[in-house]
């Protein structure tokens, strides 16, 4: 279980990077590292944990020659698993469903453990994002975990992130931006750095459609799977710089008014001055070095956007993915996000405005 000191550390940053107080919400915790006798609790609900569930089942079946699948379990893609559910024979689909059940039980267990923490105890709704969520297998696992928690008597809603997970990690950056950006610009630059991929893109704010940013969307983005290329840290940063310049150039060419602002989501515990304290071990090279500052590196790569000096604000990637869902979280006061990917990202939030209750059915009828 995470210590009280550890939880306080993650809630105390005053920013501008990794800040607890954001324009519309308070981040009550993120990057929590709850432990038990078996290690990090969150490891039981990562993408690799699902693979382990499926592989364990296959191992039992192989002893009798009954394994219906071929090849290494880790090599089976999300699309292939979804296809087995939809079009596979009964034994193939049943095997995948059994793995879904095992993973759902593990996810429910992780949520119960997080709920013991002070920052998570009042949570009413949990948004689940990350790459695993975009598959049908992931959606079923999330829905099954929600049923497990409900039958446990826990009044916690569990919902999949509404944006595509790849876009949620960019769209959430709009909720990091200062108010002056929304007065003169219609788009901003966002970066999502993960253990396998780096994505850079332009977020179109579309405030004329929805001032609360509920209609914000990714106008265009570029994905680089750095895990395939195994670059050094400096090579990765250089490639990111090229991606940013290309995205900004394309947006300005199309007539978008791009704000001189870059929102960055990155794994780990973010220091107020823009360094990464810990949690970035899956990134290429050493991003936690005291001699490396990701914010400064990005600012050097893109010193200006338009005729204005670039402002860079960074936060934990799970926090930003959660922020993309903030307009839909106005009917609860305390909520959280879990991102299922290479690891399990986490963050919890408290809305500063009172929850907006749904109108009673009679009121709806009058309308």
C-alpha positions in Angstrom: 0.0 0.0 0.0 1.3 3.5 -0.9 2.5 5.4 2.2 0.8 8.6 3.2 4.0 10.5 2.5 4.1 9.1 -1.1 0.6 10.1 -1.7 1.2 13.7 -0.3 4.2 14.1 -2.6 2.1 13.4 -5.6 -0.5 15.9 -4.6 1.6 18.9 -3.5 3.2 20.2 -6.7 2.3 23.9 -7.4 3.4 23.8 -11.0 3.4 25.0 -13.6 4.3 21.3 -14.4 2.7 18.4 -12.6 0.4 20.9 -10.8 -2.3 19.9 -8.4 -4.5 23.0 -9.1 -5.5 23.2 -12.8 -7.8 25.7 -14.4 -11.0 23.7 -13.8 -10.1 20.8 -11.5 -7.9 19.7 -8.6 -5.6 16.7 -9.2 -5.8 14.9 -5.8 -3.2 12.2 -6.8 -1.4 10.6 -9.7 1.2 8.0 -10.3 0.4 6.2 -7.1 2.5 3.1 -6.5 0.4 1.0 -4.2 2.2 -2.2 -3.2 1.4 -5.5 -1.5 3.4 -8.7 -0.7 3.5 -9.5 -4.5 4.8 -6.1 -5.6 3.1 -3.2 -7.4 -0.6 -3.7 -7.3 -1.1 -1.9 -10.6 1.0 -4.5 -12.4 -2.0 -6.9 -12.1 -4.1 -4.8 -14.5 -1.6 -3.9 -17.3 -1.7 -5.1 -20.9 1.0 -7.7 -20.0 -1.2 -8.9 -17.1 -3.9 -9.9 -19.6 -1.3 -11.7 -21.7 -0.3 -13.6 -18.6 -3.9 -14.6 -17.9 -4.3 -15.9 -21.4 -1.0 -17.6 -21.4 -1.7 -19.4 -18.1 -4.9 -20.8 -19.5 -3.2 -21.9 -22.7 -0.5 -23.7 -20.6 -3.1 -25.8 -18.9 -4.8 -26.7 -22.2 -1.5 -27.5 -23.9 -0.9 -30.4 -21.4 -3.7 -32.3 -23.0 -3.2 -30.9 -26.5 -6.3 -28.9 -26.3 -4.9 -25.4 -26.9 -7.0 -23.9 -29.8 -4.6 -21.1 -30.5 -1.2 -21.0 -32.3 2.0 -19.1 -31.7 3.3 -17.1 -28.7 0.6 -15.5 -26.6 2.4 -12.1 -26.5 2.4 -12.0 -30.3 -1.4 -12.2 -30.6 -2.7 -8.7 -31.4 -5.7 -7.0 -30.0 -7.4 -7.2 -33.4 -6.7 -10.9 -33.6 -8.2 -11.4 -30.1 -11.3 -9.4 -31.1 -11.6 -11.6 -34.3 -11.5 -14.7 -32.2 -14.3 -13.4 -30.1 -16.4 -12.6 -33.1 -15.6 -15.2 -35.7 -13.6 -17.9 -33.9 -15.0 -21.3 -33.0 -16.5 -21.9 -29.6 -13.3 -23.1 -28.0 -11.3 -20.1 -29.2 -13.9 -17.6 -28.2 -14.4 -19.3 -24.8 -10.7 -19.2 -24.1 -10.5 -15.5 -24.8 -13.5 -14.9 -22.6 -11.9 -16.8 -19.8 -8.9 -14.5 -20.0 -11.2 -11.5 -20.0 -12.9 -12.8 -16.8 -9.5 -13.4 -15.1 -8.3 -9.9 -16.1 -11.6 -8.3 -15.0 -11.2 -9.9 -11.6 -7.7 -8.5 -11.4 -8.9 -5.0 -12.4 -11.6 -5.1 -9.8 -9.0 -6.1 -7.2 -6.7 -3.2 -8.1 -9.6 -0.8 -7.9 -10.5 -2.1 -4.4 -6.9 -1.5 -3.3 -6.8 2.0 -4.7 -10.1 2.7 -3.0 -8.3 2.2 0.4 -6.2 5.3 -0.3 -7.3 8.7 1.0 -7.3 10.3 -2.4 -9.4 7.5 -4.0 -11.8 6.7 -1.1 -14.4 9.3 -2.3 -14.1 8.4 -6.0 -17.6 7.9 -7.6 -16.6 7.3 -11.2 -13.5 5.8 -12.9 -12.7 6.4 -16.5 -10.6 3.6 -18.1 -8.4 4.5 -21.0 -5.1 3.4 -22.5 -4.5 1.2 -25.5 -6.1 -1.9 -24.1 -9.5 -0.1 -23.9 -9.8 0.4 -27.7 -10.3 -3.3 -28.3 -13.5 -5.2 -27.8 -11.7 -7.5 -25.4 -10.7 -4.4 -23.3 -14.3 -3.1 -23.4 -15.6 -6.4 -22.1 -13.0 -6.6 -19.4 -13.9 -3.1 -18.2 -17.7 -3.8 -18.3 -17.2 -7.1 -16.4 -15.0 -5.4 -13.7 -17.8 -2.9 -13.3 -20.3 -5.7 -12.7 -18.0 -7.3 -10.1 -17.6 -4.1 -8.2 -21.4 -3.5 -8.3 -22.2 -7.0 -7.0 -19.6 -6.3 -4.3 -21.7 -3.4 -3.2 -19.3 -0.7 -4.3 -21.0 2.4 -5.8 -18.4 3.1 -8.3 -19.2 3.7 -12.0 -16.6 2.3 -14.4 -16.7 3.7 -17.9 -14.4 3.6 -21.0 -12.9 6.9 -22.1 -15.1 8.4 -24.8 -12.3 9.6 -27.0 -10.2 7.2 -28.9 -7.4 6.4 -26.4 -4.7 7.7 -28.8 -6.6 11.0 -29.1 -7.5 11.3 -25.4 -3.8 11.7 -24.5 -3.7 14.8 -26.8 -7.2 16.3 -26.2 -6.6 16.5 -22.5 -3.8 19.0 -23.0 -6.5 21.7 -23.7 -7.4 21.6 -20.0 -3.8 22.5 -19.1 -3.9 25.7 -21.2 -4.2 29.2 -19.6 -7.3 31.2 -20.3 -5.6 33.7 -22.7 -5.1 31.0 -25.3 -8.9 30.6 -25.8 -9.4 34.2 -26.6 -7.1 34.5 -29.6 -6.4 31.0 -30.9 -8.5 28.0 -32.2 -6.0 25.2 -31.7 -2.9 24.1 -29.8 -0.1 21.6 -29.9 -0.1 18.4 -27.8 2.4 15.6 -27.2 1.7 12.2 -25.7 4.8 10.2 -24.7 4.4 6.6 -23.8 6.4 3.5 -23.2 6.0 2.3 -26.8 4.9 5.3 -28.8 5.3 9.1 -29.1 2.4 11.0 -30.6 2.4 14.7 -31.6 -0.6 16.5 -33.0 -2.8 19.5 -33.2 -5.9 19.8 -31.0 -8.7 21.8 -32.5 -10.6 23.5 -29.6 -13.9 24.1 -31.4 -15.1 26.4 -28.7 -17.9 27.8 -30.9 -19.5 24.4 -30.7 -18.8 23.8 -27.0 -17.2 26.3 -24.6 -16.5 23.5 -22.1 -14.2 21.8 -24.7 -16.4 18.8 -24.9 -16.2 19.0 -28.7 -12.4 19.5 -28.9 -10.8 17.0 -31.2 -7.5 16.0 -32.7 -7.2 17.8 -36.1 -4.1 15.8 -37.2 -1.4 13.8 -35.5 1.7 11.7 -36.1 2.5 8.5 -34.3 6.1 7.2 -33.9 6.5 3.7 -32.4 9.9 4.3 -30.8 9.9 0.8 -29.3 10.6 -0.6 -32.8 13.6 1.7 -33.4 15.2 1.6 -30.0 16.6 5.2 -30.2 18.7 6.9 -27.6 17.0 9.6 -25.5 18.6 12.4 -27.6 17.5 10.7 -30.8 14.0 10.4 -29.5 13.9 14.1 -28.6 15.3 15.1 -32.0 12.6 13.0 -33.8 9.9 14.6 -31.6 11.1 18.1 -32.6 10.7 17.2 -36.3 7.2 15.9 -35.6 6.2 19.1 -33.8 7.5 21.4 -36.6 5.6 19.3 -39.2 2.4 19.4 -37.3 2.6 23.2 -36.7 3.5 23.8 -40.3 0.5 21.7 -41.6 -1.9 23.5 -39.3 -0.8 27.0 -40.1 -0.9 26.1 -43.9 -4.6 25.1 -43.4 -5.4 28.4 -41.7 -5.6 27.3 -38.1 -4.6 29.8 -35.5 -2.2 27.7 -33.5 -1.5 28.9 -29.9 2.1 29.3 -28.8 1.5 26.5 -26.3 2.5 22.8 -26.2 0.8 20.5 -23.7 2.9 17.4 -22.9 1.8 14.1 -21.3 4.6 11.9 -20.0 4.8 8.9 -17.7 6.1 9.4 -14.2 6.1 11.9 -11.3 6.5 15.4 -12.8 8.5 17.9 -10.9 7.3 21.6 -10.9 10.3 22.7 -12.9 9.7 20.2 -15.7 12.0 17.3 -14.8 10.8 13.7 -14.3 11.4 12.4 -10.8 10.6 8.7 -11.5 8.3 6.4 -13.4 9.8 7.0 -16.9 11.8 3.7 -17.0 10.0 2.5 -20.1 11.1 5.5 -22.2 14.2 5.2 -24.4 17.3 6.2 -22.4 17.5 8.0 -19.1 14.7 10.6 -18.9 15.1 10.9 -15.1 18.6 12.3 -15.1 19.1 15.4 -13.1 20.9 16.9 -16.2 17.9 16.4 -18.4 14.8 18.6 -18.5 12.1 17.5 -21.0 10.3 20.9 -20.9 13.4 22.8 -21.6 14.4 20.4 -24.4 11.0 20.9 -26.1 11.2 24.7 -25.7 14.6 24.7 -27.3 13.3 22.6 -30.3 10.3 24.9 -30.7 11.2 28.3 -29.3 8.3 30.1 -31.1 5.0 29.4 -32.6 3.8 32.1 -34.9 5.5 35.3 -33.6 5.1 34.3 -30.0 7.4 32.6 -27.5 6.3 29.0 -26.8 4.9 28.1 -23.5 5.2 24.4 -22.5 3.2 22.8 -19.7 3.8 19.1 -18.8 1.8 16.7 -16.7 1.6 13.0 -16.1 0.1 11.1 -19.1 -2.7 9.5 -17.1 -3.7 12.9 -15.7 -4.0 14.3 -19.3 -5.9 11.4 -20.6 -8.3 11.8 -17.6 -8.7 15.5 -18.4 -10.0 14.7 -21.8 -13.1 13.3 -20.1 -13.6 16.3 -17.7 -16.6 17.7 -19.5 -18.4 14.4 -19.0 -17.5 14.3 -15.3 -19.5 17.3 -14.1 -22.2 15.2 -12.4 -19.8 13.8 -9.9 -17.4 15.6 -7.5 -14.7 13.0 -7.1 -13.5 10.9 -10.1 -10.5 9.1 -11.4 -8.8 7.6 -14.4 -6.9 4.3 -15.0 -4.9 3.9 -18.2 -4.2 0.3 -19.2 -1.2 0.0 -21.4 2.5 -0.9 -21.0 1.8 -0.2 -17.3 -1.3 1.0 -15.4 -1.5 4.7 -15.1 -3.7 6.4 -12.5 -4.9 9.7 -11.4 -7.7 11.1 -9.2 -9.6 14.4 -9.4 -11.9 16.7 -7.5 -14.1 19.1 -9.4 -14.2 22.5 -7.9 -17.8 23.1 -9.1 -20.7 21.3 -7.4 -22.0 18.3 -9.4 -24.7 19.1 -11.9 -27.5 16.8 -11.1 -29.7 15.4 -13.9 -33.2 16.8 -14.2 -36.0 14.8 -12.7 -38.2 12.9 -15.2 -41.1 15.3 -14.5 -38.8 18.3 -15.4 -37.8 16.5 -18.6 -41.4 16.0 -19.5 -42.1 19.7 -19.1 -39.3 20.5 -21.5 
